[in-house]
């Protein structure tokens, strides 16, 4: 490779070859530039950059946690519908058809028989609860509130997902800001290195200056590569939150951080924000709705300890047919049966005819003879009033009532703990935002001083009044100040957005 460069350099210095050599490379350059522009244009059109609003909307539509909470809300809604149906009358219809043989009971006569029977029956029953101390009513109220809580829980998870998306979005913006800083730092070191090499070649500076800047340029290059890797990792984490395939092309817009709207911190006082958050935060609404649902469930469990009055009725009929039929009769005479009849003072014996009955098998069609008559003759109805009084029943009603009271107590403690945690989080966010604002202002001042110090050091180095080592130290201080200010600025913006989120203003950049 070195030999090729050497020969190319030597040949390019000859007049004839130089002319053709330069013409050759100019033509290749002219061909390469349009191709390069086309590649950039196609890449730009293929890449669709997303803003925060689009990222949040996509996450809410595709995030698995949001989908799971939506399914749970659907389950709660179905349970509510089922509970509401319990207040309506119940009705059931049944029918049966079959064969029975051996010693069994004829369903139409309720007598034992040994004949094979074809049977069929119809039964319709209905019932309604007249009064049960509002147990059904309170169950419906409890189920309705539980459905509202499940739907509000979906909003709570959506808020958490939105906040996570905004967090990773800002992390990507911060990483890209650090890429710009590292790129500028690397370019400045490169420019200084070129100047140093010229001064070394002219004998105005020692070789050590150029070597020192080369080492610094390598360090700056490594920092630039590290910043790009961090940005790629943060973008990958954002993809994961959005539930986007890691291999899919995806990028975000990069709004200037100084243009991100931030509400003045004086309008985000913690106590005011806390009182607003108690009313509009979905997590607090979920706890309140579930507490009210448990209170209604308590009233329902208490009603279960009292009598229940119900009204019910049934309609039914039966049909049965033996498998044999009478085919004929044979009279074999008469025989006395032991009874006598007195007429005009005389007694006469009573004779019973001795008849032999001939039977045969019925066909399947003959077995259905008389179906309509039997269905009509066996039709039955019933209507009744029932009162159910729980006496012992294993203590189910009483223990359910006691368990419901403990559930309410636990829900009250959960709500109190959530409110306390919310208040602590808001105050913590306020103090963190205040500290972040002060740190941001301090880093801006530090950057201003460091920038002026570096400008002076650069001029002194160019005049030979400052060593390259001291210049690198000044430049490193400037780079660190830029990183610190960018980090402090994004940290301040994010913590202010958290306060705005608690205030119910949502997440917007």
C-alpha positions in Angstrom: 0.0 0.0 0.0 2.8 2.4 0.9 4.6 1.5 -2.4 1.4 2.3 -4.4 1.1 5.7 -2.7 4.8 6.4 -3.3 4.5 5.5 -7.0 1.3 7.5 -7.4 2.9 10.5 -5.8 6.0 10.3 -8.0 4.1 9.8 -11.2 1.7 12.7 -10.4 4.7 15.1 -10.4 5.5 14.4 -14.1 3.9 16.9 -16.5 2.2 14.5 -18.9 1.0 12.1 -16.2 0.0 14.8 -13.9 -2.3 16.3 -16.5 -4.0 13.0 -17.2 -3.9 11.9 -13.6 -5.7 15.1 -12.4 -8.2 14.9 -15.3 -8.9 11.2 -14.4 -9.6 12.0 -10.7 -11.6 15.1 -11.5 -13.9 13.0 -13.8 -14.3 10.4 -11.1 -15.1 13.2 -8.6 -17.7 14.7 -10.9 -19.3 11.3 -11.2 -19.1 10.6 -7.5 -20.7 13.8 -6.2 -24.1 13.3 -7.9 -24.1 9.7 -6.8 -23.3 10.7 -3.3 -26.1 13.3 -3.3 -28.6 10.7 -4.6 -27.6 8.3 -1.8 -28.1 11.0 0.8 -31.5 12.0 -0.7 -32.7 8.4 -0.9 -31.6 7.8 2.7 -33.4 11.0 3.8 -36.6 10.0 2.1 -36.5 6.4 3.3 -36.0 7.6 6.9 -39.1 9.0 8.6 -38.3 11.0 11.7 -40.8 10.9 14.6 -41.6 13.7 17.0 -42.5 13.0 20.6 -46.3 13.2 20.0 -46.1 10.5 17.3 -43.9 8.4 19.6 -46.4 8.6 22.4 -49.4 7.9 20.2 -47.6 4.8 18.8 -46.6 3.6 22.2 -50.2 3.9 23.5 -51.4 1.9 20.6 -48.8 -0.8 20.7 -47.3 -1.1 24.2 -48.0 -4.5 25.7 -48.7 -3.2 29.2 -51.4 -0.8 27.8 -52.9 -3.7 25.8 -53.0 -5.9 28.9 -54.7 -3.2 31.0 -57.2 -2.7 28.1 -58.1 -6.4 28.2 -58.5 -6.3 32.0 -60.9 -3.3 31.6 -62.9 -5.4 29.1 -63.1 -8.3 31.6 -64.3 -5.9 34.3 -67.0 -4.5 31.9 -68.2 -8.1 31.1 -68.4 -8.8 34.8 -70.5 -5.7 35.3 -72.9 -6.8 32.6 -73.2 -10.2 34.2 -74.0 -8.6 37.5 -76.6 -6.4 36.0 -78.3 -9.4 34.5 -78.8 -10.9 38.0 -81.6 -8.5 38.7 -83.7 -9.9 35.8 -85.9 -13.0 36.1 -84.2 -16.3 35.3 -85.7 -18.8 32.9 -84.7 -22.3 31.8 -86.1 -24.7 29.3 -85.2 -28.4 29.1 -86.3 -31.5 27.2 -85.3 -35.1 27.1 -86.0 -38.1 24.9 -84.9 -41.7 25.4 -85.5 -45.4 26.0 -85.5 -47.2 29.3 -85.9 -50.9 30.1 -85.6 -53.2 33.1 -87.4 -52.3 36.3 -88.0 -48.5 36.1 -90.6 -45.9 36.8 -93.0 -44.8 34.1 -92.7 -41.0 34.0 -96.4 -40.6 33.2 -97.8 -42.8 35.9 -95.0 -42.8 38.5 -95.5 -46.6 38.7 -92.8 -49.3 38.5 -92.8 -51.2 35.2 -90.7 -53.9 33.5 -91.6 -53.0 30.0 -89.3 -51.1 27.7 -90.5 -47.5 27.4 -90.0 -44.7 24.9 -90.2 -41.5 26.9 -90.1 -37.7 26.3 -90.5 -34.8 28.6 -90.6 -30.9 28.5 -89.9 -28.6 31.4 -89.8 -24.8 31.7 -89.0 -23.0 34.9 -88.7 -19.3 35.8 -87.9 -17.3 39.0 -87.2 -13.8 40.2 -85.8 -12.4 43.4 -88.4 -10.1 45.0 -86.3 -8.6 47.8 -82.9 -9.4 49.2 -82.0 -6.2 51.2 -80.5 -4.5 48.1 -77.8 -7.1 47.7 -78.1 -7.2 43.9 -78.3 -3.4 43.7 -75.1 -3.0 45.7 -73.3 -5.7 43.7 -74.2 -3.8 40.5 -72.9 -0.5 42.1 -69.7 -2.3 43.1 -69.2 -3.9 39.7 -69.8 -0.5 37.9 -67.2 1.2 40.1 -64.8 -1.6 39.5 -65.2 -1.2 35.8 -64.6 2.6 36.1 -61.5 1.8 38.1 -60.2 -0.6 35.5 -60.7 1.9 32.7 -59.0 4.6 34.8 -56.2 2.1 35.4 -55.7 2.1 31.6 -55.2 5.8 31.7 -52.7 5.4 34.6 -50.6 3.0 32.6 -50.8 5.3 29.5 -49.5 8.1 31.6 -46.6 6.0 32.8 -45.8 4.9 29.3 -45.9 8.5 28.1 -43.6 9.5 30.8 -41.2 6.7 30.0 -41.3 7.6 26.3 -40.5 11.2 27.1 -37.6 10.1 29.4 -35.9 8.0 26.7 -36.7 10.6 24.0 -34.9 13.2 26.1 -32.0 10.8 26.7 -31.6 10.4 22.9 -31.6 14.2 22.5 -29.0 14.6 25.2 -26.8 11.9 23.6 -27.0 13.6 20.2 -26.2 16.9 21.8 -23.1 15.3 23.3 -22.3 13.9 19.8 -22.3 17.5 18.5 -20.1 18.7 21.3 -17.7 15.8 20.8 -17.6 16.4 17.0 -16.8 20.1 17.5 -14.1 19.2 20.0 -12.6 16.7 17.6 -12.6 19.2 14.7 -11.0 21.9 16.9 -8.3 19.4 17.9 -7.8 18.5 14.2 -7.4 22.2 13.2 -4.9 22.7 16.0 -3.0 19.6 15.0 -2.7 20.9 11.4 -1.4 24.3 12.7 1.0 22.5 15.0 2.4 20.4 12.2 3.0 23.5 10.1 4.8 25.1 13.0 6.9 22.0 13.6 7.7 21.8 9.9 8.8 25.5 10.1 10.9 24.8 13.2 8.7 27.2 15.3 7.5 24.4 17.7 8.9 21.1 19.0 7.7 17.8 17.7 6.2 17.0 21.1 3.4 19.6 20.5 2.2 17.7 17.4 2.5 14.4 19.1 0.5 15.7 22.1 -2.2 17.0 19.8 -2.3 13.7 17.9 -2.9 11.9 21.2 -5.6 14.4 22.1 -7.2 13.9 18.7 -7.3 10.2 19.2 -8.9 10.7 22.6 -11.5 13.1 21.1 -12.2 10.5 18.3 -12.8 7.9 21.0 -15.1 10.2 22.9 -17.0 10.9 19.6 -17.4 7.2 18.9 -18.5 6.6 22.5 -21.1 9.4 22.2 -22.5 7.9 19.0 -22.7 4.4 20.7 -24.6 5.9 23.7 -27.0 7.6 21.3 -27.6 4.3 19.5 -28.2 2.5 22.8 -30.7 5.2 23.9 -32.5 5.0 20.6 -32.7 1.2 21.0 -34.2 1.6 24.4 -36.8 4.0 23.0 -37.6 1.4 20.3 -38.2 -1.2 23.1 -40.6 1.1 25.0 -42.4 1.8 21.7 -42.5 -2.0 20.9 -40.7 -1.4 17.6 -38.5 -4.1 16.1 -34.9 -3.5 16.8 -33.9 -4.0 13.2 -36.5 -1.5 11.8 -35.3 1.9 10.5 -36.4 4.5 13.1 -35.3 8.0 14.0 -36.6 11.0 15.9 -36.7 14.7 15.3 -34.2 16.7 17.3 -35.8 20.0 18.5 -33.4 22.5 20.0 -33.5 22.0 23.7 -33.7 25.8 24.3 -37.0 25.8 22.3 -38.7 23.2 24.5 -41.5 25.1 26.3 -41.1 25.0 30.1 -43.6 26.5 32.6 -42.0 28.9 35.1 -41.2 27.1 38.3 -43.1 29.7 40.4 -46.3 28.3 38.8 -45.4 24.8 39.9 -45.4 25.2 43.7 -45.5 21.6 45.2 -48.5 22.0 47.4 -50.6 23.5 44.6 -49.4 20.8 42.2 -50.2 18.1 44.9 -53.8 19.3 45.3 -54.3 19.4 41.6 -52.7 15.9 41.2 -55.1 14.5 43.8 -58.0 15.4 41.5 -56.6 14.6 38.1 -54.0 11.8 38.4 -55.4 8.5 37.2 -53.7 6.5 40.0 -55.5 8.5 42.7 -58.8 8.2 40.8 -58.3 4.4 40.6 -57.7 4.1 44.4 -60.8 6.2 45.1 -63.0 4.2 42.7 -61.8 0.9 44.2 -62.5 2.1 47.7 -66.1 3.0 46.8 -66.5 -0.3 45.0 -65.4 -2.2 48.1 -67.9 -0.1 50.2 -70.7 -1.2 48.0 -69.5 -4.8 48.2 -69.5 -4.5 52.0 -73.2 -3.5 51.9 -73.9 -6.4 49.6 -72.1 -8.9 51.8 -74.1 -7.6 54.8 -77.4 -8.1 52.9 -76.4 -11.7 52.3 -76.9 -12.4 56.1 -80.7 -11.6 55.8 -83.6 -13.6 54.3 -84.2 -13.6 50.5 -87.7 -13.6 49.1 -88.2 -15.1 45.6 -91.1 -16.1 43.3 -90.9 -19.0 40.9 -93.0 -21.2 38.7 -92.7 -24.2 36.4 -94.5 -25.7 33.3 -94.0 -29.3 32.3 -95.4 -32.4 30.6 -94.5 -36.0 29.8 -95.0 -38.8 27.3 -94.3 -42.5 27.5 -95.1 -45.5 25.3 -94.5 -49.3 25.9 -92.9 -51.4 23.3 -95.8 -53.9 23.1 -99.3 -53.8 21.7 -102.5 -56.0 22.0 -103.0 -58.1 18.9 -106.1 -60.2 20.0 -108.2 -61.9 22.7 -109.2 -65.6 23.4 -112.1 -66.4 25.8 -111.4 -69.7 27.6 -114.6 -69.8 29.6 -115.6 -68.5 33.1 -114.6 -69.5 36.6 -116.1 -68.4 40.0 -114.1 -65.8 41.8 -115.5 -66.5 45.3 -117.9 -63.6 45.4 -121.7 -64.0 45.6 -124.6 -61.8 44.7 -127.9 -61.8 46.7 -131.1 -61.3 44.8 -134.6 -61.9 46.3 -133.2 -63.8 49.2 -131.1 -66.1 47.0 -127.3 -66.1 46.6 -125.7 -66.4 43.2 -122.0 -67.0 42.5 -120.0 -64.5 40.5 -118.0 -65.8 37.5 -115.0 -64.1 35.9 -114.2 -64.6 32.3 -110.9 -66.2 31.6 -109.4 -64.2 28.7 -106.0 -64.7 27.1 -104.5 -61.5 25.7 -102.1 -61.8 22.7 -99.3 -59.2 22.4 -96.8 -58.1 19.8 -93.9 -55.7 19.2 -94.8 -52.1 18.2 -93.0 -50.5 15.3 -91.1 -47.3 15.9 -93.8 -45.3 14.3 -96.5 -47.0 16.4 -94.7 -46.1 19.6 -95.6 -42.4 19.0 -99.3 -43.0 18.8 -101.2 -40.8 21.3 -98.3 -38.4 21.7 -100.5 -35.3 21.5 -103.1 -36.7 23.9 -100.5 -37.6 26.6 -98.7 -34.2 26.2 -102.0 -32.4 26.8 -103.3 -34.7 29.6 -99.9 -34.6 31.5 -99.5 -30.9 31.3 -98.7 -29.4 34.8 -98.1 -26.0 36.2 -96.8 -24.6 39.5 -96.3 -21.2 41.1 -94.7 -20.6 44.5 -93.1 -18.1 46.9 -89.9 -19.0 48.6 -88.1 -17.5 51.6 -84.4 -18.4 52.1 -83.1 -17.7 55.6 -79.3 -18.2 56.1 -78.8 -19.7 59.6 -75.4 -21.3 59.7 -74.2 -22.2 56.2 -70.7 -22.7 57.5 -70.5 -19.0 58.5 -70.0 -18.0 54.8 -72.1 -14.8 54.9 -70.7 -13.6 58.3 -67.1 -14.3 57.4 -67.5 -12.6 53.9 -68.9 -9.6 55.7 -65.9 -9.4 58.0 -63.5 -10.0 55.1 -65.2 -7.1 53.2 -64.5 -4.7 56.2 -60.9 -5.7 56.2 -60.7 -5.2 52.4 -62.0 -1.6 52.9 -59.4 -0.9 55.6 -56.7 -2.2 53.3 -58.0 0.0 50.5 -58.0 3.0 52.7 -54.4 2.3 53.7 -53.4 1.8 50.1 -55.0 5.1 49.1 -53.3 6.9 52.0 -49.9 5.4 51.1 -50.4 6.3 47.4 -51.3 9.9 48.3 -48.4 10.2 50.7 -46.0 8.8 48.0 -47.5 11.2 45.4 -46.9 14.2 47.7 -43.3 13.1 48.4 -42.7 12.5 44.7 -44.0 16.0 43.9 -42.0 17.7 46.5 -38.9 15.7 45.5 -39.5 16.6 41.9 -39.9 20.3 42.8 -36.7 20.4 44.9 -34.9 18.4 42.1 -36.2 20.9 39.5 -35.1 23.8 41.6 -31.6 22.3 42.1 -31.4 21.4 38.4 -32.3 25.1 37.5 -29.6 26.4 39.8 -27.1 23.9 38.4 -28.0 24.8 34.8 -27.5 28.5 35.5 -24.2 27.7 37.2 -23.0 25.5 34.3 -23.9 28.3 31.9 -21.7 30.7 33.8 -19.0 28.0 34.0 -19.2 27.4 30.3 -19.0 31.2 29.6 -15.9 31.5 31.7 -14.3 28.4 30.4 -15.0 29.4 26.8 -13.3 32.8 27.3 -10.4 31.1 29.1 -10.0 28.7 26.1 -10.1 31.5 23.6 -7.3 33.3 25.4 -5.3 30.1 25.8 -5.7 29.4 22.1 -4.5 32.8 21.1 -1.5 32.6 23.5 -0.7 29.1 22.1 -0.7 30.5 18.6 1.7 33.2 19.7 3.9 30.6 21.4 3.2 32.0 24.9 1.4 28.8 26.1 2.4 25.2 25.9 0.3 22.7 23.9 -0.2 20.7 27.1 -1.8 23.7 28.8 -3.9 24.3 25.8 -5.2 20.7 25.8 -6.1 21.1 29.5 -8.0 24.3 28.7 -9.8 22.6 25.8 -10.6 19.5 28.0 -12.1 21.9 30.6 -14.2 23.5 27.9 -15.4 20.2 26.6 -16.3 19.1 30.1 -18.2 22.4 30.7 -20.2 21.9 27.5 -21.1 18.3 28.5 -22.0 19.5 32.0 -24.2 22.3 30.7 -26.0 20.1 28.1 -26.6 17.4 30.8 -27.8 20.0 33.3 -30.1 21.6 30.7 -31.7 18.4 29.7 -32.0 17.3 33.4 -33.7 20.6 34.2 -36.1 20.3 31.3 -37.0 16.7 32.2 -37.7 17.5 35.9 -39.8 20.4 34.9 -41.8 18.2 32.6 -42.3 15.8 35.5 -43.8 18.6 37.5 -46.0 19.6 34.6 -47.1 15.9 34.3 -48.2 15.9 37.9 -50.1 19.1 37.3 -52.1 17.3 34.6 -50.6 19.1 31.6 -49.3 15.9 30.0 -46.0 15.5 28.3 -45.1 17.8 25.4 -41.8 19.1 23.9 
